[in-house]
Amino acid sequence: MVVLKTVMLLIAGLLSVLAVRHVMREMQPVKVKANSRPSRPQAMRRLRQDPRTGIYYPEN
């Protein structure tokens, strides 16, 4: 009976260690590559107002 309890304790300990290792591995931060675009600001567009309608249009 003592042998059976010891074997069950060892199996439970081994499974616990494996479960903890699996959880710790899943909690590691995932390496994700950032989308690297050149960080240049876009040029400001100048707007021109149509005198009749008052609507602004970009200058070309």
Backbone bond lengths (Angstrom), bond angles and torsions (degrees), N, CA, C in turn:
res aa  C-N    CA-C-N  psi(-1)  N-CA   C-N-CA  omega(-1)  CA-C   N-CA-C  phi
1 M - - - 1.447 - - 1.527 110.64 -
2 V 1.328 116.42 -38.97 1.465 121.09 179.84 1.530 109.74 -66.51
3 V 1.320 116.68 -37.48 1.463 121.08 179.44 1.525 110.29 -64.30
4 L 1.308 117.36 -42.55 1.461 122.17 179.40 1.534 110.69 -62.89
5 K 1.332 116.71 -43.06 1.454 119.99 178.32 1.530 111.08 -64.39
6 T 1.316 117.44 -38.91 1.462 121.88 179.57 1.525 110.88 -66.19
7 V 1.328 116.57 -43.35 1.465 120.81 178.93 1.525 110.18 -64.14
8 M 1.323 117.25 -42.71 1.466 120.76 179.44 1.526 110.68 -65.21
9 L 1.330 117.32 -37.78 1.458 121.56 177.96 1.525 110.80 -65.31
10 L 1.322 116.98 -41.61 1.460 121.03 177.56 1.534 111.45 -64.44
11 I 1.310 117.00 -42.72 1.470 120.83 179.03 1.531 110.10 -64.70
12 A 1.323 117.07 -43.68 1.465 120.32 178.73 1.529 110.58 -63.29
13 G 1.304 118.37 -40.34 1.462 122.09 177.88 1.510 112.16 -64.48
14 L 1.333 115.98 -42.56 1.459 120.56 179.12 1.520 110.78 -64.13
15 L 1.318 116.89 -44.72 1.467 119.94 178.42 1.527 111.30 -64.28
16 S 1.318 117.49 -36.71 1.461 120.76 177.55 1.525 110.85 -64.27
17 V 1.321 116.94 -44.30 1.461 120.58 178.87 1.524 110.54 -62.56
18 L 1.323 117.40 -43.34 1.466 120.19 178.81 1.525 111.49 -63.52
19 A 1.327 116.91 -40.42 1.465 120.24 179.59 1.525 111.17 -65.83
20 V 1.314 117.34 -41.83 1.470 120.36 179.02 1.519 110.62 -65.15
21 R 1.325 118.27 -41.58 1.466 121.01 177.91 1.521 111.50 -62.47
22 H 1.343 116.01 -40.34 1.462 119.97 179.05 1.526 110.85 -64.50
23 V 1.323 117.47 -43.95 1.470 121.18 179.99 1.525 110.25 -64.84
24 M 1.325 117.91 -42.14 1.463 120.33 -179.84 1.526 111.39 -65.94
25 R 1.322 117.62 -35.57 1.458 120.97 178.11 1.525 110.58 -67.52
26 E 1.341 117.47 -37.89 1.457 120.87 179.50 1.526 112.12 -71.50
27 M 1.324 117.14 -24.21 1.452 120.23 -179.07 1.524 112.62 -84.26
28 Q 1.320 118.78 -5.34 1.459 122.02 177.85 1.525 108.51 -63.14
29 P 1.335 118.25 142.08 1.466 119.40 178.92 1.527 110.32 -65.92
30 V 1.299 114.94 139.50 1.452 120.77 -178.84 1.522 108.13 -84.00
31 K 1.315 116.26 134.68 1.457 120.01 178.99 1.521 108.65 -82.40
32 V 1.313 115.03 115.26 1.460 121.11 -179.23 1.515 107.55 -121.07
33 K 1.302 115.71 132.44 1.451 119.10 177.93 1.528 108.80 -83.26
34 A 1.314 114.56 132.18 1.458 120.09 178.79 1.519 109.30 -77.95
35 N 1.299 114.92 149.77 1.451 121.14 177.03 1.519 107.29 -78.91
36 S 1.331 116.93 102.39 1.462 120.04 -172.55 1.522 110.39 -93.04
37 R 1.305 114.74 106.59 1.459 120.94 174.34 1.521 107.37 -106.03
38 P 1.291 116.42 153.26 1.469 117.27 174.69 1.525 109.30 -61.26
39 S 1.305 116.05 133.99 1.458 119.51 -174.96 1.526 111.04 -91.75
40 R 1.305 116.44 51.73 1.457 119.73 177.00 1.524 108.37 -94.80
41 P 1.294 117.41 135.91 1.470 118.61 179.35 1.521 110.31 -71.04
42 Q 1.299 115.72 146.58 1.455 119.61 178.60 1.519 108.73 -73.21
43 A 1.311 115.28 146.69 1.465 120.52 -178.37 1.527 109.44 -67.25
44 M 1.322 114.69 141.52 1.461 119.66 177.76 1.523 109.19 -71.14
45 R 1.300 116.12 135.50 1.454 119.71 177.28 1.524 109.01 -92.33
46 R 1.274 114.28 132.72 1.459 118.62 176.15 1.516 108.21 -84.23
47 L 1.322 115.16 140.88 1.458 120.49 -179.06 1.521 109.81 -111.49
48 R 1.310 113.81 145.77 1.451 121.94 179.06 1.523 107.33 -121.93
49 Q 1.321 116.43 135.17 1.461 119.77 -177.44 1.521 109.46 -96.49
50 D 1.329 115.45 133.03 1.450 121.34 174.61 1.534 107.36 -74.18
51 P 1.318 117.75 123.95 1.463 118.96 -175.24 1.534 113.79 -66.22
52 R 1.326 118.31 -28.74 1.469 119.70 -178.13 1.514 112.56 -79.41
53 T 1.353 116.12 -46.80 1.467 119.27 -173.74 1.520 112.69 -95.66
54 G 1.332 116.89 -22.69 1.470 119.75 -178.02 1.512 113.17 81.10
55 I 1.337 118.00 6.41 1.465 121.99 179.85 1.518 109.17 -85.63
56 Y 1.308 116.08 139.51 1.460 121.54 179.80 1.526 109.64 -89.89
57 Y 1.344 116.22 136.50 1.451 123.23 177.36 1.522 108.82 -125.99
58 P 1.345 117.80 145.74 1.468 118.39 177.87 1.532 110.68 -70.45
59 E 1.335 114.82 141.19 1.461 119.12 175.42 1.515 109.62 -76.05
60 N 1.298 118.13 144.08 1.464 122.02 178.44 1.497 110.18 -106.97
